[in-house]
Amino acid sequence: MKMETYKGFKSISADENISPGTPLCAGCGGLLALRLALKVLGKNVVIVNAAGCFTLLSVYPYTPFSSSWMYTAMACAPAGAQGIRDALDILIRKGKLKKEEDLKVVVLTGDGTANDIGLQSTSAAIHRGLDFYYFCYDNEAFSNTGFQMSSATPFGSRTSTSFPEKINPEGTVQKKKDLFEIWRSHKPPYLATISPSHPVDLSNKFEKASRYKGPKLFIAFSPCPPGWSFGSSKSVNVAKLAVQTGLLPLKEAVDGKVEHTVIPKFKPVEEYLKTQERYAHLFEPTKQVDIINTIQKDIDDYWKRYL
């Protein structure tokens, strides 16, 4: 690969916007999803990154991107995106920037920021109708600081702060916050769930979203080998099982109307749970049948509303 200088950074780039040699954990499902997304979005992009795992992608003076990058604190990435979008619009109106040179503004955050720390500024940006893409890599915990529980952590899983014990054998007792529905209540033009195991579905959704002006959400299911405790070569298989068991509904909402883009054949959720050590306490030393059945029932109840 060629080393080149780009906007003050030394960019290590191949044929696309993000190189394969990035300094993140091997097998990161979120990184694969981002790589696929950027193939559709192209190079005319500015990424506004909230602190998290992906902050390690661009560490001055090196970056894997051939597009622009702005780093912010966890709480304020959409506010930073607003400033960039406003500046671009002003430059276009003044004739100092050609329309064909306009940039797509992309907020890049983890689930802890999306569901918790950054939700206030995100809600405000959606309310203002900010024209931006919001990419949430959902690895279901605060992974970059030791895999602590976030409000995206699923019921029954183990994190470093929700560990199984006698008083709560399930580990995490709360159920995962529904970020899709939180966004949908704001009435944005487009939102979707995506998975690295379904690249065509992912690409089609980004292409479709480009037709709409306003806030656009993408929740990327992001298997995390060190946090979820599975081999780094298994990320796509784990993500695929999440879809096949119905645990991860692949869907989109255009102007509030929800449609599912993949209808699974519904394997038992146990097949997914057994792939990860974060659920090992549900099977050893004693199988926690009630907890597993609760997880399965939540999946069944969800799909009953749509099928």
C-alpha positions as CSV (number, residue, x, y, z in Angstrom):
1,M,0.0,0.0,0.0
2,K,1.1,3.6,-0.7
3,M,1.7,6.2,2.0
4,E,0.5,9.6,1.1
5,T,-0.2,12.9,2.9
6,Y,-3.9,13.9,3.1
7,K,-5.1,17.1,4.9
8,G,-2.3,17.0,7.5
9,F,-2.6,13.2,8.1
10,K,-0.5,10.4,6.7
11,S,-3.1,8.3,4.9
12,I,-2.6,4.6,4.5
13,S,-5.1,3.8,1.8
14,A,-5.9,1.0,-0.7
15,D,-8.6,1.2,-3.3
16,E,-11.3,2.3,-1.0
17,N,-12.1,4.7,1.8
18,I,-10.9,2.5,4.6
19,S,-7.9,0.2,4.5
20,P,-7.9,-3.3,5.9
21,G,-4.9,-2.6,8.1
22,T,-6.7,-0.6,10.9
23,P,-5.7,-0.7,14.5
24,L,-8.8,-2.4,16.0
25,C,-9.5,-5.8,17.4
26,A,-9.3,-8.7,15.0
27,G,-12.7,-9.7,13.7
28,C,-14.5,-6.5,14.7
29,G,-18.0,-6.8,13.2
30,G,-18.5,-3.0,13.4
31,L,-15.4,-2.3,11.4
32,L,-16.6,-4.7,8.6
33,A,-20.0,-2.9,8.5
34,L,-18.3,0.5,8.3
35,R,-16.1,-0.6,5.5
36,L,-19.1,-1.9,3.5
37,A,-21.0,1.4,4.2
38,L,-18.1,3.6,3.0
39,K,-18.0,1.7,-0.3
40,V,-21.5,3.1,-0.9
41,L,-21.0,6.5,0.6
42,G,-17.8,7.1,-1.3
43,K,-14.9,9.5,-0.5
44,N,-16.9,12.8,-0.3
45,V,-17.5,12.2,3.4
46,V,-16.7,13.9,6.7
47,I,-16.9,11.6,9.7
48,V,-17.7,13.0,13.1
49,N,-16.5,10.5,15.6
50,A,-17.7,10.3,19.2
51,A,-15.2,8.9,21.6
52,G,-15.2,5.1,21.6
53,C,-13.6,2.0,20.1
54,F,-13.4,3.5,16.6
55,T,-11.5,6.6,17.9
56,L,-8.4,4.5,17.4
57,L,-9.0,4.4,13.7
58,S,-7.6,7.9,13.2
59,V,-4.7,8.7,15.6
60,Y,-2.7,11.7,14.4
61,P,-0.7,11.7,12.2
62,Y,-2.1,8.4,10.7
63,T,-5.5,7.6,9.3
64,P,-6.9,4.7,7.2
65,F,-9.4,7.1,5.6
66,S,-9.2,9.1,2.4
67,S,-12.0,11.3,3.7
68,S,-12.1,13.8,6.5
69,W,-12.3,13.0,10.2
70,M,-13.4,15.1,13.2
71,Y,-13.1,13.7,16.8
72,T,-15.5,14.8,19.5
73,A,-16.4,13.9,23.1
74,M,-19.0,11.2,23.5
75,A,-21.9,13.6,24.2
76,C,-21.6,16.0,21.3
77,A,-20.9,14.4,17.9
78,P,-24.3,15.5,16.4
79,A,-23.6,19.0,17.5
80,G,-20.3,18.9,15.7
81,A,-22.1,17.5,12.7
82,Q,-24.5,20.4,12.8
83,G,-21.6,22.9,12.7
84,I,-20.0,21.1,9.7
85,R,-23.3,20.8,7.8
86,D,-24.1,24.5,8.4
87,A,-20.7,25.6,7.2
88,L,-20.9,23.5,4.0
89,D,-24.4,24.9,3.3
90,I,-23.1,28.5,3.8
91,L,-20.1,27.9,1.5
92,I,-22.4,26.5,-1.2
93,R,-24.8,29.4,-1.0
94,K,-21.9,31.9,-1.2
95,G,-20.5,30.1,-4.3
96,K,-17.3,29.2,-2.5
97,L,-18.0,25.4,-2.7
98,K,-19.5,23.7,-5.8
99,K,-22.5,21.5,-5.1
100,E,-20.6,18.5,-6.6
101,E,-17.9,19.1,-4.0
102,D,-20.4,18.8,-1.1
103,L,-19.7,16.3,1.6
104,K,-21.9,13.8,3.3
105,V,-21.8,14.3,7.1
106,V,-21.6,11.0,9.0
107,V,-21.7,10.7,12.8
108,L,-19.9,7.5,14.0
109,T,-20.6,6.3,17.5
110,G,-20.8,3.2,19.6
111,D,-24.0,2.0,21.4
112,G,-23.0,3.6,24.7
113,T,-23.0,7.0,23.1
114,A,-26.0,6.3,20.9
115,N,-28.2,5.0,23.7
116,D,-26.9,6.8,26.7
117,I,-24.3,9.6,26.8
118,G,-25.0,11.2,23.4
119,L,-28.8,10.8,23.3
120,Q,-29.6,14.3,24.2
121,S,-27.6,16.0,21.4
122,T,-28.8,13.3,19.0
123,S,-32.5,14.0,19.8
124,A,-31.9,17.7,19.3
125,A,-30.2,17.2,15.9
126,I,-33.1,14.9,14.7
127,H,-35.6,17.5,15.9
128,R,-33.8,20.2,13.9
129,G,-33.9,18.0,10.8
130,L,-30.1,17.9,10.4
131,D,-29.1,16.3,7.1
132,F,-26.7,13.6,8.3
133,Y,-26.0,9.8,8.5
134,Y,-25.8,8.4,12.0
135,F,-23.8,5.1,12.1
136,C,-24.0,3.3,15.5
137,Y,-21.7,0.3,15.8
138,D,-23.6,-1.7,18.4
139,N,-21.4,-4.1,20.3
140,E,-23.8,-4.1,23.2
141,A,-21.5,-2.6,25.8
142,F,-18.9,0.1,26.6
143,S,-16.2,-2.1,25.0
144,N,-13.2,0.2,24.7
145,T,-13.0,0.7,28.5
146,G,-13.4,-2.9,29.7
147,F,-16.7,-4.1,28.4
148,Q,-19.0,-2.5,30.9
149,M,-22.8,-2.7,30.6
150,S,-24.6,-0.1,28.5
151,S,-28.3,0.3,27.9
152,A,-27.8,-1.7,24.7
153,T,-26.5,-4.7,26.7
154,P,-29.0,-7.6,26.2
155,F,-30.8,-9.3,29.0
156,G,-29.1,-12.5,30.2
157,S,-25.6,-11.6,29.0
158,R,-22.5,-11.0,31.1
159,T,-20.4,-7.8,31.2
160,S,-17.7,-6.7,33.6
161,T,-20.3,-4.7,35.6
162,S,-23.2,-7.2,35.3
163,F,-21.7,-10.4,36.4
164,P,-23.9,-13.5,37.1
165,E,-24.3,-14.2,40.9
166,K,-26.8,-15.8,43.2
167,I,-29.1,-12.8,43.4
168,N,-29.1,-12.3,39.6
169,P,-28.1,-15.5,37.8
170,E,-28.9,-14.0,34.5
171,G,-26.1,-11.5,34.6
172,T,-27.7,-8.4,33.0
173,V,-31.2,-8.0,34.4
174,Q,-32.2,-5.0,32.2
175,K,-33.5,-5.5,28.7
176,K,-31.9,-3.8,25.7
177,K,-33.1,-0.3,24.9
178,D,-34.8,0.0,21.5
179,L,-32.8,2.7,19.7
180,F,-34.7,2.1,16.5
181,E,-38.0,3.0,18.1
182,I,-36.5,5.9,20.0
183,W,-35.4,7.4,16.6
184,R,-38.7,6.4,14.9
185,S,-40.6,8.4,17.5
186,H,-38.8,11.5,16.2
187,K,-40.1,10.9,12.7
188,P,-36.9,11.0,10.7
189,P,-37.1,10.1,6.9
190,Y,-35.0,6.9,7.1
191,L,-33.7,4.4,9.6
192,A,-32.4,0.9,9.3
193,T,-30.7,-2.0,11.1
194,I,-27.8,-3.6,9.3
195,S,-25.4,-6.5,9.8
196,P,-21.9,-7.4,8.4
197,S,-23.3,-10.9,7.7
198,H,-25.7,-9.4,5.0
199,P,-23.6,-7.1,2.9
200,V,-26.1,-6.7,0.0
201,D,-28.9,-5.7,2.4
202,L,-26.5,-3.2,4.1
203,S,-25.4,-1.7,0.8
204,N,-28.9,-1.4,-0.5
205,K,-30.0,0.5,2.6
206,F,-27.2,3.1,2.3
207,E,-28.0,3.6,-1.3
208,K,-31.7,4.0,-0.6
209,A,-31.0,6.4,2.3
210,S,-29.1,8.7,0.0
211,R,-32.4,9.7,-1.7
212,Y,-33.6,11.3,1.5
213,K,-32.6,14.6,3.1
214,G,-32.6,14.7,6.9
215,P,-31.5,12.4,9.7
216,K,-30.7,8.9,8.7
217,L,-30.0,6.1,11.3
218,F,-28.0,2.9,10.8
219,I,-27.7,0.5,13.7
220,A,-24.9,-1.9,12.8
221,F,-25.0,-5.1,14.7
222,S,-21.3,-5.5,15.7
223,P,-20.0,-8.8,17.1
224,C,-17.1,-8.1,19.4
225,P,-14.7,-11.0,19.8
226,P,-12.9,-9.9,23.0
227,G,-16.1,-8.6,24.7
228,W,-18.5,-11.4,23.7
229,S,-15.7,-14.0,24.0
230,F,-15.5,-15.9,20.7
231,G,-12.9,-16.6,18.1
232,S,-12.1,-13.6,15.9
233,S,-12.8,-15.6,12.7
234,K,-16.4,-16.2,13.8
235,S,-17.8,-12.7,13.7
236,V,-19.8,-13.1,10.5
237,N,-21.2,-16.5,11.6
238,V,-22.3,-15.0,14.9
239,A,-23.9,-12.1,13.2
240,K,-25.7,-14.4,10.7
241,L,-27.0,-16.5,13.6
242,A,-28.4,-13.4,15.2
243,V,-30.5,-12.8,12.1
244,Q,-31.4,-16.5,11.6
245,T,-32.8,-16.8,15.2
246,G,-34.8,-13.6,14.8
247,L,-32.8,-11.9,17.6
248,L,-31.7,-9.3,15.1
249,P,-34.5,-8.1,12.8
250,L,-33.1,-6.6,9.7
251,K,-35.5,-3.8,8.9
252,E,-35.9,-0.2,7.7
253,A,-38.5,2.6,8.2
254,V,-39.2,5.1,5.6
255,D,-41.2,8.0,7.0
256,G,-42.1,5.9,9.9
257,K,-43.4,2.8,8.0
258,V,-41.5,-0.3,9.1
259,E,-40.6,-3.1,6.7
260,H,-38.4,-6.1,7.3
261,T,-35.8,-6.7,4.6
262,V,-34.9,-10.3,5.7
263,I,-37.4,-12.8,7.0
264,P,-35.6,-15.7,8.8
265,K,-36.5,-19.3,9.1
266,F,-36.2,-19.0,12.9
267,K,-33.6,-21.2,14.5
268,P,-33.8,-21.6,18.3
269,V,-32.0,-18.7,20.0
270,E,-29.9,-21.2,21.9
271,E,-27.8,-21.7,18.8
272,Y,-26.8,-18.1,18.9
273,L,-26.3,-17.9,22.7
274,K,-23.9,-20.9,22.7
275,T,-21.5,-19.2,20.3
276,Q,-20.4,-16.7,23.0
277,E,-18.8,-17.0,26.5
278,R,-20.8,-14.0,27.7
279,Y,-23.8,-16.4,27.8
280,A,-21.9,-19.4,29.1
281,H,-23.4,-19.1,32.6
282,L,-26.8,-19.9,31.0
283,F,-25.6,-23.4,30.2
284,E,-23.0,-24.2,32.9
285,P,-22.9,-25.5,35.6
286,T,-26.7,-25.7,35.4
287,K,-28.8,-24.8,32.4
288,Q,-30.9,-21.6,33.1
289,V,-34.0,-22.7,31.2
290,D,-36.2,-19.9,32.5
291,I,-33.8,-17.2,31.4
292,I,-33.3,-18.8,27.9
293,N,-37.0,-19.2,27.5
294,T,-37.5,-15.5,28.4
295,I,-35.0,-14.5,25.7
296,Q,-36.8,-16.8,23.2
297,K,-40.2,-15.4,24.2
298,D,-39.1,-11.8,23.6
299,I,-38.1,-12.8,20.1
300,D,-41.3,-14.7,19.4
301,D,-43.4,-11.8,20.7
302,Y,-41.6,-9.3,18.5
303,W,-42.2,-11.3,15.3
304,K,-45.8,-12.0,16.2
305,R,-46.4,-8.3,15.7
306,Y,-45.2,-8.4,12.1
307,L,-45.8,-11.8,10.7
